[in-house]
């Protein structure tokens, strides 16, 4: 009976959640990367093929530039976030980054709508 009460206590349940939540968070981040990475690269390569004749060299160059800029952001992102986190609290940093990402999402949506109307 003591062992059953111990397993059902809130301390054990919260520690299980604390153990699982980082893995769930990392899985969601990875899923988000795939949902954004592949369509953007595919669209860039399709547009490059439409505008240039030599597709082999152009696709290689476009892919190299895309990957370089992507990993530049991967390196600079945590560095800038660390510098900002030193001066502000975590809550302020999270709200700021969420606002910036929301702004980029709104701009991407506007450009997608504009592009779909320009194709008509």
N, CA, C and O of each residue as an XYZ file, in Angstrom:
480
protein
N       0.819     -1.188      0.000
C       0.000      0.000      0.000
C       0.875      1.269      0.000
O       0.530      2.261     -0.643
N       1.965      1.232      0.698
C       2.867      2.391      0.726
C       3.486      2.597     -0.656
O       3.625      3.732     -1.111
N       3.854      1.510     -1.318
C       4.446      1.606     -2.649
C       3.439      2.170     -3.656
O       3.822      2.956     -4.522
N       2.175      1.791     -3.563
C       1.137      2.305     -4.451
C       0.913      3.794     -4.224
O       0.762      4.552     -5.183
N       0.891      4.210     -2.987
C       0.739      5.634     -2.685
C       1.930      6.436     -3.188
O       1.769      7.565     -3.651
N       3.119      5.861     -3.099
C       4.312      6.553     -3.566
C       4.271      6.742     -5.077
O       4.626      7.812     -5.570
N       3.849      5.727     -5.817
C       3.782      5.825     -7.273
C       2.717      6.808     -7.732
O       2.869      7.440     -8.778
N       1.642      6.947     -6.967
C       0.561      7.844     -7.350
C       0.754      9.270     -6.833
O      -0.109     10.120     -7.052
N       1.848      9.544     -6.165
C       2.055     10.887     -5.625
C       2.338     11.872     -6.765
O       2.781     11.484     -7.846
N       2.075     13.129     -6.501
C       2.273     14.159     -7.527
C       3.740     14.387     -7.829
O       4.075     14.800     -8.940
N       4.626     14.132     -6.880
C       6.064     14.319     -7.130
C       6.560     13.349     -8.193
O       7.355     13.722     -9.056
N       6.091     12.105     -8.133
C       6.510     11.124     -9.137
C       5.913     11.488    -10.488
O       6.608     11.409    -11.502
N       4.638     11.887    -10.532
C       4.010     12.241    -11.806
C       4.675     13.456    -12.436
O       4.878     13.482    -13.650
N       5.019     14.464    -11.639
C       5.637     15.648    -12.213
C       7.046     15.341    -12.694
O       7.492     15.925    -13.682
N       7.764     14.435    -12.019
C       9.104     14.111    -12.476
C       9.053     13.307    -13.776
O       9.940     13.450    -14.618
N       8.030     12.465    -13.956
C       7.875     11.749    -15.220
C       7.625     12.738    -16.360
O       8.172     12.600    -17.454
N       6.794     13.730    -16.079
C       6.509     14.743    -17.079
C       7.764     15.553    -17.388
O       8.012     15.895    -18.544
N       8.547     15.859    -16.373
C       9.784     16.599    -16.587
C      10.790     15.791    -17.380
O      11.607     16.368    -18.099
N      10.754     14.481    -17.270
C      11.664     13.637    -18.042
C      11.233     13.512    -19.495
O      12.080     13.430    -20.385
N       9.945     13.496    -19.745
C       9.428     13.274    -21.093
C       9.349     14.571    -21.894
O       9.559     14.551    -23.107
N       9.053     15.686    -21.252
C       8.787     16.929    -21.982
C       9.946     17.425    -22.855
O       9.674     17.948    -23.936
N      11.231     17.297    -22.454
C      12.286     17.734    -23.388
C      12.308     16.932    -24.682
O      12.573     17.482    -25.750
N      12.030     15.635    -24.591
C      12.030     14.805    -25.796
C      10.860     15.144    -26.714
O      11.000     15.155    -27.937
N       9.716     15.419    -26.115
C       8.560     15.838    -26.906
C       8.834     17.183    -27.563
O       8.500     17.394    -28.729
N       9.445     18.094    -26.806
C       9.794     19.398    -27.362
C      10.777     19.283    -28.515
O      10.604     19.942    -29.540
N      11.808     18.454    -28.365
C      12.784     18.275    -29.450
C      12.147     17.636    -30.676
O      12.493     17.975    -31.808
N      11.222     16.716    -30.456
C      10.535     16.090    -31.590
C       9.687     17.116    -32.332
O       9.646     17.111    -33.563
N       9.009     17.997    -31.593
C       8.194     19.032    -32.234
C       9.060     20.034    -32.995
O       8.680     20.482    -34.077
N      10.212     20.386    -32.446
C      11.121     21.296    -33.149
C      11.623     20.642    -34.429
O      11.670     21.290    -35.475
N      11.995     19.384    -34.362
C      12.442     18.672    -35.565
C      11.353     18.574    -36.612
O      11.616     18.729    -37.805
N      10.144     18.322    -36.176
C       9.002     18.264    -37.095
C       8.768     19.623    -37.748
O       8.477     19.703    -38.942
N       8.894     20.691    -36.961
C       8.743     22.046    -37.505
C       9.828     22.386    -38.507
O       9.559     23.036    -39.517
N      11.067     21.948    -38.237
C      12.151     22.191    -39.190
C      11.854     21.520    -40.531
O      12.026     22.122    -41.591
N      11.414     20.291    -40.468
C      11.130     19.578    -41.718
C       9.996     20.250    -42.479
O      10.048     20.358    -43.704
N       8.967     20.704    -41.759
C       7.841     21.354    -42.424
C       8.222     22.683    -43.064
O       7.562     23.120    -44.007
N       9.262     23.328    -42.576
C       9.674     24.603    -43.172
C      10.843     24.428    -44.132
O      10.903     25.105    -45.158
N      11.759     23.546    -43.820
C      12.990     23.389    -44.598
C      12.727     22.855    -46.002
O      13.171     23.448    -46.985
N      12.021     21.761    -46.101
C      11.826     21.114    -47.406
C      11.008     21.944    -48.395
O      11.416     22.050    -49.552
N       9.878     22.537    -48.007
C       9.141     23.341    -48.995
C       9.910     24.568    -49.476
O       9.813     24.940    -50.645
N      10.679     25.202    -48.575
C      11.428     26.390    -48.975
C      12.518     26.010    -49.964
O      12.676     26.674    -50.988
N      13.270     24.959    -49.678
C      14.338     24.542    -50.590
C      13.771     24.085    -51.927
O      14.328     24.401    -52.978
N      12.680     23.354    -51.897
C      12.054     22.898    -53.140
C      11.577     24.082    -53.980
O      11.758     24.089    -55.198
N      10.973     25.078    -53.342
C      10.501     26.263    -54.066
C      11.662     27.056    -54.649
O      11.577     27.538    -55.778
N      12.737     27.195    -53.896
C      13.915     27.903    -54.415
C      14.497     27.182    -55.630
O      14.856     27.822    -56.619
N      14.589     25.873    -55.560
C      15.134     25.117    -56.691
C      14.219     25.186    -57.912
O      14.702     25.285    -59.040
N      12.905     25.135    -57.696
C      11.972     25.247    -58.818
C      12.057     26.615    -59.488
O      12.036     26.716    -60.714
N      12.154     27.661    -58.679
C      12.274     29.008    -59.255
C      13.598     29.196    -59.981
O      13.653     29.885    -60.999
N      14.661     28.593    -59.471
C      15.959     28.690    -60.139
C      15.928     27.979    -61.490
O      16.513     28.464    -62.459
N      15.257     26.845    -61.561
C      15.149     26.119    -62.827
C      14.327     26.890    -63.857
O      14.573     26.778    -65.058
N      13.347     27.677    -63.387
C      12.529     28.460    -64.315
C      13.299     29.633    -64.921
O      13.076     29.991    -66.077
N      14.202     30.231    -64.145
C      14.843     31.465    -64.576
C      16.217     31.271    -65.217
O      16.702     32.178    -65.892
N      16.849     30.129    -65.027
C      18.197     29.917    -65.560
C      18.221     28.688    -66.443
O      17.451     27.749    -66.244
N      19.124     28.702    -67.432
C      19.194     27.595    -68.385
C      20.005     26.419    -67.847
O      19.573     25.272    -67.962
N      21.160     26.682    -67.267
C      22.011     25.617    -66.743
C      21.508     25.189    -65.376
O      21.861     25.792    -64.363
N      20.688     24.157    -65.347
C      20.037     23.789    -64.090
C      20.983     23.086    -63.126
O      20.817     23.218    -61.914
N      21.973     22.339    -63.624
C      22.851     21.589    -62.723
C      23.687     22.534    -61.864
O      23.760     22.366    -60.647
N      24.313     23.520    -62.487
C      25.136     24.453    -61.712
C      24.287     25.360    -60.838
O      24.673     25.682    -59.715
N      23.142     25.769    -61.343
C      22.286     26.688    -60.586
C      21.701     25.995    -59.365
O      21.686     26.577    -58.280
N      21.221     24.773    -59.513
C      20.651     24.075    -58.360
C      21.711     23.794    -57.305
O      21.428     23.863    -56.109
N      22.919     23.481    -57.731
C      24.005     23.276    -56.773
C      24.313     24.564    -56.031
O      24.496     24.549    -54.813
N      24.372     25.672    -56.746
C      24.666     26.959    -56.115
C      23.549     27.384    -55.177
O      23.810     27.826    -54.058
N      22.310     27.254    -55.621
C      21.171     27.638    -54.781
C      21.134     26.784    -53.521
O      20.905     27.304    -52.429
N      21.354     25.499    -53.659
C      21.349     24.612    -52.499
C      22.495     24.955    -51.543
O      22.307     24.946    -50.326
N      23.668     25.253    -52.078
C      24.813     25.597    -51.225
C      24.577     26.901    -50.473
O      24.892     26.998    -49.287
N      24.027     27.900    -51.153
C      23.750     29.175    -50.489
C      22.673     28.991    -49.426
O      22.786     29.542    -48.331
N      21.634     28.225    -49.733
C      20.557     27.992    -48.777
C      21.076     27.305    -47.521
O      20.768     27.723    -46.405
N      21.858     26.257    -47.706
C      22.390     25.514    -46.565
C      23.369     26.384    -45.768
O      23.394     26.313    -44.539
N      24.167     27.195    -46.450
C      25.103     28.082    -45.752
C      24.366     29.096    -44.889
O      24.730     29.308    -43.732
N      23.340     29.719    -45.438
C      22.570     30.696    -44.675
C      21.816     30.020    -43.536
O      21.695     30.578    -42.445
N      21.314     28.830    -43.790
C      20.602     28.084    -42.751
C      21.520     27.816    -41.555
O      21.143     28.060    -40.409
N      22.719     27.316    -41.830
C      23.623     27.001    -40.726
C      24.259     28.246    -40.120
O      24.699     28.204    -38.971
N      24.318     29.323    -40.839
C      24.719     30.589    -40.240
C      23.696     30.997    -39.179
O      24.056     31.435    -38.087
N      22.427     30.846    -39.519
C      21.365     31.115    -38.541
C      21.398     30.146    -37.375
O      21.117     30.535    -36.241
N      21.738     28.883    -37.637
C      21.853     27.907    -36.557
C      22.973     28.284    -35.594
O      22.868     28.030    -34.394
N      24.032     28.880    -36.100
C      25.141     29.281    -35.242
C      24.907     30.604    -34.545
O      25.208     30.750    -33.361
N      24.369     31.575    -35.279
C      24.164     32.899    -34.699
C      22.943     32.971    -33.789
O      22.912     33.781    -32.863
N      21.951     32.144    -34.037
C      20.724     32.172    -33.240
C      20.954     31.964    -31.755
O      20.543     32.804    -30.954
N      21.600     30.867    -31.358
C      21.852     30.681    -29.924
C      22.790     31.738    -29.339
O      22.658     32.108    -28.172
N      23.729     32.218    -30.141
C      24.636     33.253    -29.655
C      23.882     34.541    -29.334
O      24.055     35.124    -28.264
N      23.050     34.973    -30.267
C      22.256     36.181    -30.047
C      21.244     35.962    -28.924
O      21.021     36.856    -28.109
N      20.635     34.783    -28.877
C      19.672     34.489    -27.817
C      20.338     34.506    -26.446
O      19.743     34.974    -25.476
N      21.553     34.005    -26.358
C      22.279     34.044    -25.095
C      22.600     35.458    -24.665
O      22.484     35.796    -23.487
N      23.003     36.290    -25.618
C      23.294     37.691    -25.291
C      22.037     38.430    -24.846
O      22.076     39.220    -23.903
N      20.933     38.175    -25.520
C      19.678     38.826    -25.144
C      19.187     38.307    -23.797
O      18.664     39.075    -22.989
N      19.351     37.005    -23.550
C      18.890     36.418    -22.295
C      19.686     36.932    -21.097
O      19.187     36.925    -19.971
N      20.922     37.377    -21.332
C      21.700     37.941    -20.232
C      21.135     39.276    -19.766
O      21.256     39.630    -18.594
N      20.521     40.011    -20.676
C      20.031     41.342    -20.341
C      18.554     41.375    -19.978
O      18.103     42.307    -19.311
N      17.799     40.375    -20.405
C      16.366     40.341    -20.138
C      16.017     39.006    -19.506
O      16.841     38.092    -19.476
N      14.801     38.893    -19.004
C      14.349     37.618    -18.449
C      13.925     36.687    -19.578
O      13.738     37.109    -20.719
N      13.780     35.430    -19.238
C      13.389     34.433    -20.236
C      12.012     34.733    -20.817
O      11.786     34.520    -22.008
N      11.098     35.218    -19.999
C       9.752     35.539    -20.479
C       9.788     36.594    -21.572
O       9.082     36.478    -22.574
N      10.606     37.620    -21.384
C      10.711     38.687    -22.380
C      11.310     38.150    -23.673
O      10.856     38.500    -24.762
N      12.323     37.305    -23.559
C      12.972     36.734    -24.749
C      11.991     35.858    -25.528
O      11.938     35.929    -26.756
N      11.220     35.038    -24.825
C      10.261     34.151    -25.494
C       9.181     34.963    -26.205
O       8.815     34.649    -27.337
N       8.675     35.991    -25.558
C       7.649     36.827    -26.183
C       8.222     37.553    -27.402
O       7.561     37.640    -28.436
N       9.430     38.067    -27.288
C      10.063     38.770    -28.406
C      10.270     37.836    -29.595
O       9.929     38.182    -30.726
N      10.826     36.656    -29.340
C      11.083     35.712    -30.434
C       9.768     35.243    -31.043
O       9.680     35.084    -32.261
N       8.753     35.021    -30.230
C       7.444     34.628    -30.761
C       6.863     35.722    -31.646
O       6.271     35.433    -32.686
N       7.028     36.974    -31.238
C       6.546     38.087    -32.057
C       7.274     38.188    -33.378
O       6.656     38.438    -34.412
N       8.592     37.996    -33.356
C       9.367     38.044    -34.598
C       8.947     36.909    -35.528
O       8.781     37.119    -36.730
N       8.776     35.709    -34.978
C       8.346     34.579    -35.811
C       6.937     34.795    -36.360
O       6.660     34.438    -37.505
N       6.054     35.370    -35.566
C       4.707     35.671    -36.049
C       4.762     36.699    -37.176
O       4.018     36.590    -38.150
N       5.636     37.693    -37.052
C       5.796     38.686    -38.115
C       6.284     38.031    -39.402
O       5.780     38.334    -40.484
N       7.267     37.128    -39.288
C       7.752     36.426    -40.478
C       6.665     35.544    -41.093
O       6.566     35.436    -42.316
N       5.854     34.918    -40.248
C       4.756     34.096    -40.766
C       3.733     34.944    -41.510
O       3.233     34.537    -42.558
N       3.422     36.113    -40.977
C       2.471     37.005    -41.640
C       3.034     37.487    -42.975
O       2.313     37.537    -43.971
N       4.322     37.843    -42.998
C       4.945     38.264    -44.261
C       4.958     37.131    -45.281
O       4.690     37.355    -46.461
N       5.265     35.924    -44.835
C       5.257     34.778    -45.746
C       3.861     34.534    -46.298
O       3.709     34.219    -47.478
N       2.844     34.677    -45.462
C       1.464     34.499    -45.918
C       1.083     35.564    -46.939
O       0.418     35.267    -47.932
N       1.505     36.809    -46.697
C       1.217     37.890    -47.645
C       1.887     37.611    -48.984
O       1.267     37.791    -50.032
N       3.148     37.172    -48.964
C       3.842     36.882    -50.215
C       3.235     35.681    -50.933
O       3.197     35.651    -52.163
N       2.756     34.684    -50.172
C       2.114     33.535    -50.813
C       0.813     33.951    -51.494
O       0.527     33.520    -52.611
N       0.031     34.783    -50.824
C      -1.221     35.254    -51.414
C      -0.941     36.108    -52.639
O      -1.605     35.955    -53.663
N       0.036     37.008    -52.548
C       0.412     37.843    -53.687
C       0.890     36.991    -54.861
O       0.540     37.256    -56.011
N       1.694     35.965    -54.564
C       2.212     35.093    -55.622
C       1.092     34.296    -56.262
O       1.112     34.085    -57.475
N       0.111     33.845    -55.482
C      -0.975     33.065    -56.063
C      -1.868     33.937    -56.951
O      -2.392     33.457    -57.956
N      -2.047     35.224    -56.588
C      -2.833     36.114    -57.436
C      -2.075     36.534    -58.677
O      -2.688     36.779    -59.716
N      -0.743     36.625    -58.594
C       0.028     37.024    -59.760
C       0.109     35.916    -60.788
O       0.370     36.185    -61.960
N      -0.111     34.659    -60.371
C      -0.110     33.560    -61.319
C      -1.418     33.455    -62.100
O      -1.466     32.809    -63.146
N      -2.468     34.082    -61.601
C      -3.777     34.011    -62.274
C      -3.823     34.809    -63.508
O      -4.854     34.847    -64.180
